[in-house]
Amino acid sequence: MRQHVLLTVLTLVLIPAAVHAADAKTDAARMAQEHKHDKPAPTQAAVQEPSHPVSTEEVTYAEVGGKPARGYLAAPKEAKGNLPGLIVIHEWWGLNDNIRAMTRRLAGEGYRALAVDLYGGATATSPDAAIKLMNVVLADTAPAAANLKQAVTYLKAKGVKKIGVIGWCFGGGWSLQTALLAPSDIDATVIYYGHLETNQARLATLKSPVIGFFGAIDKSLPLDDIHAFENDLKKLGKPVEIHIYEGAPHAFANPSAAGFYRPEPAKDSWQRTTAFLAKYLKGSDVKKG
């Protein structure tokens, strides 16, 4: 019975719409297997300090369903003038210490980074708890979409001119969807092993360049689907970079996932991420597609 519930709820994690039912069930079964023994745990790598000192604060950046949405904002301490912005989207565990650490690291690269919260302040430390939180969000994705749109508005009100979005797993799928929800406002999209959009009509509305990172042995994301996504974007004339790491599983970049973390792919993907963001968010001559 528990396995049946797990597969049913994980079907919902294949956010947002336009996913065929058969594909959703297949991917849900794969994701259930991937996360079966997963548990976030603090590690030294998970709290790695940013390259430059940053300041942080808890902020209210949106109101969804009459309730405030609170996030974690980080920016370089010595920042001068308007910085590029980043929307940081958590994994299925929620806005936890690992995501806060990643947000600080991103801010240290020269960004005003806002970690959003799609779980209303709750976090999970076990698969069962994560499933319950996702069930609340993904049964109706409209509030999450409103949450992310307001995150864009919040950063723009801070004087941000260019905005990127980044997310991992659950957040990786939402990273892509944020770029589709607000195509004129998003200038760079980073996807870490998140579910990919299959609707070419929706992909045609995408305006930002995309970079994606995936593990070759990630059972939740078939390589054929990743290549199809890349080919679809190329056919549409959209700038896209896809990197697939041999021997890397799902969540290979999460240092708090002891059974998944792979230092070398994590390091390489981080370097590529920061170079990609610098190119499209800091470059003065970049034009959106």
N, C-alpha and C positions, 0 to 999 in steps of 0.2 A: 504493500500500500504506500509506504514512504517513497519508494522509488517512482511509483506512478505519479505521486504529487510532485516530486522533484522534476520529472520530465515535463509535466503539465505547466508548472510555473516557469521553468526555464524556456519554454516556448515563447513566453512573453518577453524574455530578455532580447529577443531578436528584433530590436527596435528599429526604428519606426516603420510605419506602414509599407505597403508594396512588397511584402515578402510572401511568396506562395506558401500555402498551408503545409504542403508536403515537405518543402525545403525547411520550413520552420521546425517541424517535428524532427527531421533528421539532424539539423544543427543543434536542437535542444538536447537530444540524446548524447551527442558528442560533447557538448559543454558540460553536461551532468557528469560524464566520466572524467573530464579534465579537472573539475573542481571537487571531485569526490573526497579527496583527502587534504584539501587546501585550507590554510589557516594563516592569517597575517600575524607576523611576529616581529617585534622590534629587533633590528640588527644595526651594527655599526654603519654599514653601507646605506641603510635606510634613513639615517640622520646626517648624511654627508653635508658639510657646510657649503654655502654658496661661494662662488669665486670672489665676490665682493660683498661687503656688509650690507644688510638690508634692514628695513624697518617693516613691521607687520602690525596689523590690526584686524579685529573682528568687525565686519561691517554688515549693514542691512542694505542690500542692493536691489531688492525687488519685493513685490507683494503679490502673492499667488493665492487665490481663493480666500482673500481677506486676511491672510496670515503673512507675516514678514518672512522673507527668505534671507538667511544670514550666511555670509561667506567669509573667506579668509583672504585679505588683501596684503600683498607684499610688493615693495619697491626699493630700489637702491637708496641708501641713506644719502649719498652725495649727488643724487639726481638733480639735473638742472634742465629747465624747459619741459616741453611736452614729451613724454615717453611713449613708445608703442605699447599697446596693451595685449594681454593674453587672457583668454578664458580657459581655465584649467578644470577638466571634468573628471571626477573620481571614478574608480572602479566599482564593482558591485558591493564592495565593503562600505562605501560611503566616504565622506570627507574625514578621513582619519589622519593620524600623525604622519604616515608615509606620504600622503598627498600634500599635506602642509609642508613637509620637507622638500618635496619636488617643486612646490610653488615658490619656496624661498630660493631654491637653486635657479629656477627660471628667472626670478626677479633679479638675481645677482648677475645675470647676463645682460641686464639693461632694459627690463620691462616692468610695467605696472601689471602685475599678475593677480588675477582674481580667481580663486578657487570657489566654484559654485557648489551648492548643496542641493541635490535633488531628493534628499531623504528627510528634509525637515528637521535636521539636527541629530538624527539617529545614525549610529554606525553599527557594523556587525563584526563579530570575531569568529563566527562559525558559518558554514554553508547554510544551515537551517535558518539562522537569523537573517542572512543576506537575502535568502529567498523571500522571506516575509516582507522585507523592505522593498525589494524589487516588485513584488506582487502589487503593493499599494501604488507605486509609481506607474508601472507598465500596463496596469489594467486600463488606464486612461492616460495617454501620453500628452494630452493637451496642456495640463499644468506644467509639465517639464519643458515643453516648447515655450510656454509663456515665460517661465523662469529664465531660460537662456536668452530669449529676446530682450528681456529687461536687463540682463547682464551686459549685453551689448550697449544698451542705452546708458547704463550706469557708467561704463568706461568712457563713452563718448562725452558724458557730462563732466568727466574728469579732465577733459582736454585731449584725450587720446585721438590721434588722427588715423592710425592704422591698427588693426586688430587681428590677432591670430587666435586659433583655437586648437587645443590639444587635449587628448583623452586616452585612457587605457581600458581595454576590454569593453565593458559596459559603457564607459566614457568614450572609448574610441569610436564606437558606433554613433554616439551622440555628438562627437566632434564633427563627423561628416554631416550629420543632420543639421547642426548649427549653421554650417556653411550653406546648406540648402534652405534653411529657414530665413537667413538674412544674407543672401548672396552679395548684395551691394555693400555690406558692412564688413565682411570677413575677407582678409587679404592673404591669409595663409592657413592651411589646414593640416594638422598632424594627427595621424591615426596609428595607435599602437594596438595591433591584433583585435580590432573592433569589427563588428558585423558590417558588411558592405552593402551599399545600395545597389539594387538590381534593375531599378526602373530607369531606362535610358532617357525617358522624357524628363524625369526629375534631374538626372545627372546633367542634362543639357542646360539647366538653369545655373549650374555651378559657375562661379566667376573666379574663385581663388585657386591657386596652385595647390596640389595635394602631395604629401609625402606619407607613405605607409610602411610600417615595420611589422614583419610576421615571422613566426617560427616555422621551419620546414616540417617539424613533427607535431605541430599544433593540430590535434584531432578535431577541434571545433571549427576550424576554417580550412576546408579543402583547398589545396594549391590550385586546382582548376578554377575555383571561384575567384581566387585572388588574381590569377592571370586574366580571367574574363573581365574583371573590374578594371584592371589596368588597360586592357585592349579597348574597352568601351570608352574610357576617357580619352585615349589617344585618337580613336576614330572621331570623337567629338571635338578634337583639337584642344583639349584641356591639358595644361602642364601637369604631369604626374611623375612621381618617382616611387617605385616599389622596391623594397629591400627584403629579401627572404633569407634567413640565417639557417644554414645547415646545422642539424643537431639541436636546434633551439625549440623548446616547447612553448605552450601558451604561457603568458605572463613572465617571459624571460627577462623583462626589464624591471620587474618589481623586486627590489632588494628585501622586502619583508615577506616574500614568498620563498621560503628556503628550498622547497622541492622543485621550484620552477626557475629561479634566478640563474642567469648565465652571465658572468662578469664581462666576457669579451663582446658578445652581441649587445649587451646593455651599454657598454662604453662606446662602441661604434655607433649605435643608434643615437645616443646622446650627442655625440659630436656632429652627426649628420643633421640632427634636429636643430641644434643651435646655429649651424651654418645656414640651414634652410630658412629659419626664422629671421636671421640677420639679413639675408639676401632680400627677402620679400617684405619685411617690416621696417628695416633700417635703410635700405637702398632708396635713393632719391629718384632714380630713373625707372623704377619698376611700374609697369602697367598691368592692370588686371585683365584676364582673358574674357 
